[in-house]
């Protein structure tokens, strides 16, 4: 607004008449008329700009997302790799070979490949650990590309700190080797131990090697040769799939996109993009879509977490929550006979049972079709915790008053 006002002031300042121009009465009147017309046009433009700016400012914001953020294109995906290897150079924190026979067998096999025979030798070293190596192969990775790898201990090693992973082949689901991993392991935790105490921070038996993998085999997938492509929605929904198809068809101007099911939208390559599917996908992934979400309540009973969507509605229902406490107190007393009496000392049991019901809790009525905020405020007004709120939501759902799906993790 400050910039707009400054622009208006600058436009409204009258310009001085050049001394070279004519200064007669007719000339002065003509110049004055031109200035008045110019000011009127400028006022009209500024008023229109102000109205448009106000309308944009008052427009409500929706939870819209790009297509690239809510879906995946067919073929553009990662592939998981796995391998088994050895980490050496540990400072006494490796596997104990007696408890980890696979570590001993792997160590002997590696030494034999290097020309060292240790079959009849009793190995006793704690500087070696057997590990599992995992990595994700990015889409369209070429030979020689570096990738990150994760290393996790497989035996009873105490820590992988300071260790070095030896050459480890990484295979895919088809059993083919796609990458080779090797390098120094960096861990995020540590462990220290003395005779009477020990300290462990983080997970010292898992680490990461940045750029420790080298791609050796490429995946055979020709994206440019496709004539039909499918989009996979990360959160399947019929309405969202239809909105994506309509937005793509509006961009291209032809009915090229069609929703097949709640999770898939098929796209036929139009002729003007023939041979250049990358341009088409670049234009499509930037389209703004408002995803449609189902009314759902997610409950994690282990941690007491409740997450409710914005479309959760509740029909009129009455809710009450109270705590019934039963207290039993035992106060036994000792009964002794009078002096010189012919009696015996005995223990007399005395029990006191009391029932305490919270009388402050009242029956609360939740109006029909309340919003999410009103529902949460109404439940909080009862003074209940997350655990009781979970039971109340499940009871409301059982009564048929909760118009949403409950998902228990």
N, C-alpha and C positions, 0 to 999 in steps of 0.2 A: 504494500500500500504506500510506503514511503517513496518508493521509486516511481510509482504511478503519479503521485502528487507532484513530485519534482518534474516529471515529464510534462504534466499539465501546465505548471508555472512557466516552464521554458517555452512552451508553445504559445502562451497567451501574451508574452511580452511584445508590445508593438515595436515594429522595426522602424528605424530612423530612415527618413527619405534622403536619398543620395542628393547632394547638391548639384549633381550634373543633370538631374531630371527636371522636367518642367514644373513650375511652381504656381501656375495660374489657378483661378477658382475652379474651372472645369476639371483640371488635372487633379486637384486636391479632392474633389468630390468623388471622382472615379477611383482614386487610390483608396479612399475611405470605404467605398462600397466593396472593393475587392478584399480589403482586410476583414470587413464584417462577414462576408461570405466564407472566407477562409477560417475565421474563428468559429463560425457555426458548424462547419464540416468537422473541425477538430473536436469540438465539444461532443458532436454526435459519435465520432469514433471512440473517444475516451469513455463516454457513457456506455457504449456497447461493450467495450473491453471490461469495464467495471462489472457490468451485469454478467458477462460470461465468466469472469473470474470468481464472482460470488456464487454462481451456480455450480461451478466446479468444486468450490470449497465446501458447499453444502451437500454435495453428492455423497451418500453413505458408502463406506468402503466395505467390500465383500472379500471373503477369504478365497481369492482367486489365485491360481497357480499356473505356471507354464506346463505345457504338455511334457516337456523333458523331465519335469520334477515329479510327475505322477504316473509315468509309463516308461516302458523299455521297448526299444526297437529290436526286432528279430535279428539275431546274429551278432548284435553288439553286446557282448557279455563277457564276463570273466570265466576262467576255468581253474578249478582247484587242483593243486599238485601236492604230492606227499612223497616222503622219502625217509629212509632209515640210515643213520650215520653215527659217527663217533666224534666226541669232543675230547681233545687231549690238552695237556698242560694245566690241569687243575691242581690246586695247592692242597692236596690231601682230602678233597671233598668229592671225589669221584665214587663210582660204584665199587662195592666190595664184591670181588669176583666170586666168592663162595656163595653169596646170595643172588648174584645176577649171572647165571651161566651163559646167557645170550651175549653179555658183554665180553666174557672170556672167549667165546667162540668167534665173535666178530673180530676181536683183537688178533687172535691167532690167524684167522683167514686173511686179514689185512697184511700181517707180517709175512705170511707165505707168498702173497702176491709181490711183495718187495724182496723176496729171496731169503727170508729169515725163517728157519724151521724151529717152531716152539711146541711141537705136538707132545713131546714127552717131558716138557719143562713145567714145573709148578709155578704159574704166574701169581705174583702177589703184589699188585700195584693198586693204588687208589687215586691215580691221576687221570683216569680214563672214565668216561661216562657214555652210555648208549643213549641216543636221543632220537626223537621223531622230528622231522623237518617238514614244515608246511609252507605253502606260498600260493598266491593267486596270480595266474597268468593273465595279464590284461588283454583286451581284445585287439587284434591286428598287431600283435607284437612281432617284430622282425628279429632275425638272428643277430645275436650280439647285444640285445637290449638287456639292461640291468633291472632286476626286480628285488624287492625286499623279501626276506625269508624269516620265519619264526622257528625257534628251536625250543624244545621241551624235553626234560629229562624223562627217561623211560624206566630206569632202575631206582636204586636207593641213594643216588647221589645227593649230597647235602647242598651243593651250590655249583653253578656253572660259571662263576665269576673268574675272569682271566683265561677262560678256555678258548680253544680254536677248533672250529668245525673242519674236519677233513672233507675231501671231495665226496659229495653225496649226490647221486642221481635223483631227480625229482620226476615222478611218473604221473600220468593222468589216469582217468577212469578206464581208458582203453589199454593200459599197461605200457604205453610208449613213453620214452624219456623225452621230456620237453625242456628241461632246464638242469643246470648243474649248480650246486651251492657249495660255497666254501668261504671261510673268513672268521674273524674274531667275533665272539659273542658278547653283546652288550646287554646287561641285565638291569632291571629297575629296582631290585631289592638287594639286601645284603643280610648276612648272618654272622654273628660272632658268638663264640662259645668258650667258656672257662670251666674250671673244675666244678663250681657250684652254681653257675648261672649261665644263661644263654639269651641272646637277643636276636630276633628275626624281624626284619622289616620288608614288606612286599613279598614277592615270590622269587627267591634267588634261583629256583630250578627251571625258570623259563626266561628266555631272552630273545633278542632280535638282531639280525645282521642287516644293516642298511646296505642296499645294493649288493647283497651277498649272492644273488642268483644270476646266472647268465643263461639267456634263452638260446637253446640249441636247435629247436624245431619250430616251424611256423604252422599255424592252423590254416588248412585249406578252406577258405571261405571268401568268395568273390561277391562283395556287396554291390559293386557297380553293374554286375550282370543280372541282377534281380529285376523282374518285371512286376512282381507282387510282393508286398511287404506287410507284416503284421505288427501291430502295436499291442503290447501286453500291459494291462493296467495293474499297478501295484496293489490297489484296493479295488477289487472288482465291484462294479456297480452298473446297472443298466442305464440309468440316467446319465452318468458320467460318460459312458461309452457313446451314447447317442450325441451328447454335446460335443465330444471330440470329433465325431464324424461330420456333424453339421458345420463345425468351425473349419475343418479342412476343406470341405466342399465349397464353403463360402470363399476361402482364400484362392482356390484353384479356379472356381467358376464352373466346375463340372462335377457330376456325382461319382467321384473316384473313391471315396471312403465309405465303408459300410460296417456297422457294428454286427459282429457275428454272435457274440454272447457277452455276458457282463464283464469278461476279462479280456476280450480280443476285439480289435478293430482292424479290418482288412483294408489295405490301401493299394490300389492299382496305379502303376506309374503312368501319368499322362504323357501325351506325345511331346509336348513342349519341353519336358524334362527328360526326354529319351537319351539315355547314355550319361546322364548327370544326376544320379539319384542323391548325391551328397547335397546339392543345392536344394532339392526338394525337402529332404529331412531337416536341413538347417532352417528353412522357412517354417516348417511345421512345428518344430520343437519350441519355437518362440511364441506360439499362439497362447493366449491367456484363456484358461478354462476355470470355471467355478465348480469344483468337485461336489457331488452330492453325497452326503454322509447318512448312513442309517442311524436311527435312534438306538443307542446302545449304552449300556452301563457295564463297565469292566470292573471286576472286583478281584482283588488279591487278598485272600483270607490269611495268608501267612504273614504279610506285612501290614494288613489293615488299610490298604490303599483303595480308594474308590475314585473312578474317573467316569464322568457322565458327559455325553454329547449334548450339543445345543438344542437338538430336536426332541429331547426326552420330555414327554408329557404325562400328566397324571390326572385321572378322573377323580371326581369328588370322593374322598375317603377320610375316615376318622382314624387317627393314630394315637396310641397311648403307649408310654414306656415307663415302667416302674421297676424298682428293685425290692425284692422281698428278702429280708435278712432274718435268719433264725439263729439266735445265740443261746448256747447251752453252757452254763457255768456250774462247775462242781466245787463246792466248798465244804469238804467233810470236816466234822467236828469230833473231838475226843470226849467221851462221857466217862467220868470217873465216879465211883461210889463214895458215899459219905464216910467219914472216919469211923472206924470200928464197925463198918457195915459188912454184911456178908455178900458183897457184890464184886463184879469184875469190871475192869476197864475195857471199854468197847469204843469202836469208831462208828459214829453215826453219819451215814451219807446224807448230804443235803445238796439237792440239784435245783437250779433255777433256769427255767426256759422262758425266753422272751422272743416275741415276734415283732419286728420293726419293718413297716412298709412305708416307703417314701410317700407321704401324703401331698407333697407339693406338685407331684406329677399329675397333669390333667390330660383329659382327652382333647387332642387338637384336631381340628378339621382342616384338611388340605383342599382348597377350592378346585373346581374342575378346570382342566387345561391350563395349569399354571406353567410359568416359565421355569427354566433351570435355576435361575437365581432365586425365585420364590420358593421352589422346592427345597433348595439348600438352606435358605434362611428359615423356613418352617421347621426343618429337621434340627437345625442348630438351636432353634428356640426351645426345643424340648430338653436341652442340656445333656445330650447323649454323645458318646464317643464313637469313633469309627467302627469298632466292633459291633456295637448295638445298631449303628446305622446300617451295617451290612444286613443284619437280621431283619430290620424294618423294611429295607428295599426288597428283600426276598419275599417277605410276607405280603407287601403291596403287589408284587408281581404275581404271587399265588392267588390273590383275590381278584386279579384281572384288571386292576386299576392302573397299573403301570404300563403305558403304551411304549414299550421299548424292549429290546432284547438284553438279557443279563448274561454276561460271559464271565465265568469264574475261572481264574488262572490257577 
